[in-house]
Amino acid sequence: MSNFVQSQTLYEKVLVAEFEEKARKNARPIEYLQTDKDIYETGEQLWFKFLQLDGQFLSPYQGDSILYLRLVNQISREVFWEEKYGIYSGFTDGMVLLNENLNPGIYNLEAYSPSSVYHEMKDYHAFKEIEIRQFINPEIIIRHNLSDQDDYSDTLNLIVSDKQGNRLSDAKIQITWLNSKRKSIHETTFQSNLEGRLEIPLNRTGSQWIDLDVTLGNKHVFQRIELKDITNPKEITFHPESGKLIHNQESFVMLSAAGDNNENQTRQGVLLKDGEILQFINMGSDGLGKFKVKPEKGSSYRILWNDTPSDTMTVFDQIEDRGVTINLNTLADTLLMTIQTSWPGQKHFLRLQVRGIVHVFHELILEDNSQIKIPLTNIPSGIAEIAIFNDQAEPLGERLTWIENNGKLIVEAKLNQQEYGSREKVKVTFTVKDSKGTPLEGVQLGGTVSDKLYQNSRYNRSLYTFAHIITQMGTNPNLESILSLSEENDFRKINNILESSNIEKYIWLEQKFENYRTVEYPLGNKLTGQIKYRNSSKENDSKYGLLFRGDNEGNTAFIPLDQEGNFEIYPEELDFGKDEYLYIKALPKGSNEIILKIKDPFEELSSILKTARFNFPSIDYGGSNQKLDLPTFDRNMILLSEFVVRGKRMEQDREKFIGELAERAKFDFNDDFVCQYGDLLNCPICSYTDKKPIEGKEYLVITGDVLKIAGGSHYIIKKDPSYTHSHKIYEYPKYTDEELMKLYNMTRTKGFFVGSGFQFKEYPDHESKNDPEADYRNTLGWYPYLFTDSNGKAEIELYTSDNRSIFAGNFEVLSADGKMGKVNFEFVVK
């Protein structure tokens, strides 16, 4: 038994420095989206908070200034919102306006930053799945025969009815089969019969979800149903504790079944060696099993399950001659390692690293079976990789383990009462402490208080699970479900899951760094554009352009151009142009044609995302079977199809500045005139007058040649044979926005989107509480930034609405040194 007390040699320091340098080059920020709800109705406002953490230290990331945010239909990938937001020291928040015409369905709110998007990007995390409905209490009810446990029926039976239970015939049902990546693999359309029924053959091959899109008249509802693929039975995999099985080295082996978290996956069986029973094995209800074995090369090993006696599973098909086996056990603040090696008495190196930062690296002389203690006091929380190398720094064995070292904050929320009436004040006091119970000052809280009907209770993803699991290992429902619990985690179970995971998924493996190459990041912390002058020498071209807001043409700034006419728009300018368009105007000099353009980052983004893989959470989408423990009352009272919340900047027919430009263009680029003696348009005798036509007025128009012969004080008009005349109602030329900007040598881009802030409502007195105007708010409070005081406390006050329901608060917590936590609470409005 040994503890690490010696100093590192120069060689060890070089190896550590080389590893950490490679890791830092591969480090990308961890990015997370938090929204005020999971479910929205069309016409609402969506509130979000985006944060960036350093990928290694979990402190706020300082490298980016622009967030590119999109709202995208998950299946069609049609984009319904694209805006830029300013990022300030790793944080930003804002809103998205959900158009009233959005079709019900599942959408992705996707956040992209300059540091996270690169060419050939494969994994993408910073998005939030949301469900959009026309009404939270739907006008059409869909009932189906598939239970939560899915009886593997080969037919999907549907009944379509209204809220009163009346069957609806002739309802159009579009059905989309989806694979595990939410990609459409088959679509078809059905119609309900006179009894509101329909039967649909189920094609389960490769399908994990079915989307039902139901329309009847102006009513439209959406529902997603999970399927289990009976043609692809649960795959059971085995994982040696150190990644390999070594001849005559005793090792734990984990068994893992790819099943649903909610189903009982208990199994019993036996391990056979050369046809003889070696030992009994068990798999728990969570689909995990563990047993110890001392494999011998040349022997045949199989598992025989009691429930499938005719089917055996071959295991241990590859046993290495030599290698290293690592067994771990956590004792209080110490990690106990048992290491077996095929090279006893020789030099070995041991390395322990978390997120690419080495915390232990030492030379060892190992025996056949050695025990080593590693103090955990100064090692941060998270997934750690332990690796053993030979004296040539070649890896001999490695494995993952979970280290919990005060990385989770304790958060409490205390309400002044548990039940409230409508329009009543709610007061919540938060207390944040570290794992030792010490109150923490300056900790940031962010979250929402909203109607529980608008929250998906199956969505367990949090900043803590996101930073420590998803961005490190990919989606792992078992780990997410354990780490999302507020109480103390079962670390033994976490380590069992890590043992049963594919170690190659861990993003900080050194062999991944060896393939590192410089990648191109197309999204910048500035926008770029070009002003190009045609048919002119460069020395005559202007060296500047003009930049101004659409609502303030008089307040202009010069932007410099390089020799090729390139210019840059920085976040300061985008902030200056918030909620407006920023216009760039060229200053012509000796050129008869000017080309202006600003590179659209969203176009580049769309091409990159064609190959990106989204890491989806494992959640349900609440169909007709989802129930909440609500107080008894009639919820129909809150349905308001006419109620629309509008933000500061909605889509307008035409921006004010462009409208004014269109009016100017009528005269600047239109040579039409009216005869000084009558209502003749473009009179051939007058040649030109300053008298302009009036829109909507009728004028005489002459076509064909007209000859003018002077005779005294009068003109004699001789008509050509082609001469004709007609009357027309005059209309000025209509220009598109793009045509207008080209006419005036301009281009434009949107500044940062801000919109209106979250609107709190207060009822401080008797008069306001009795205001007859109804209050249908389902989000009572949105708090992106709260900070604890010297006692570790923060408080909020809000007022309930007229909705009688259960309301839930969901808040996430982050300290400056990367510790995280969350707290949830509920109260009833009666």
Secondary structure, DSSP 8 states (H G I E B T S, - for coil): -EE--S---HHHHHHHHHHHHHHHHH---EEEEEES-SEEETT-EEEEEEEEE-TTT-SB--S--EEEEEEEETTT--EEEEEEEE-BTTEEEEEEE--TT--SEEEEEEEE-TTT--TT--EE--EEEEEEES-SS-SEEEEES--TT----SEEEEEEEETT--B--S-EEEEEEE-TTS-EEEEEEEE--TTSEEEEE---TT--EEEEEEEETTEEEEEEEE---TTS---EEEEETTSS-BTT--EEEEEEE---TTS---EEEEEEETTEEEEEEEE-TTSEEEEEE---TT--EEEEETT-TT-EEEE----BSS-EEEEEEEETTEEEEEEEESSTTSEEEEEEEETTEEEEEEEEE--SEEEEEEE-TTS-SEEEEEEEE-TTS-EEEEEEEEE-SS-B-EEEEEES-SEE-TT-EEEEEEEEE-TTS-B-SS-EEEEEEEEGGGS-TT----HHHIIIIIHHH---HHHHHHHT-SS---HHHHHHHHHTS-GGG-TT-HHHHTT-------S-SSEEEEEEEESS-GGGS-SEEEEEETTEEEEEEEEE--TT-EEEE-HHHHHHTTTSEEEEEE--SS-SEEEEEE--HHHHHHHHTTS-EE---------TT------SS-GGGG--TT-----SS---SS-HHHHHHHHHHHHHT----B-TTSSEET-TTT---S----TT-EEEEEES-EEEEEETTEEEEEE-TT-EEEEEE-------HHHHHHHTTEEEEE--------------SHHHHT-SS----SEEEEEEEEE--TTSEEEEEEE--S--SEEEEEEEEE-TTS-EEEEEEEEEE-
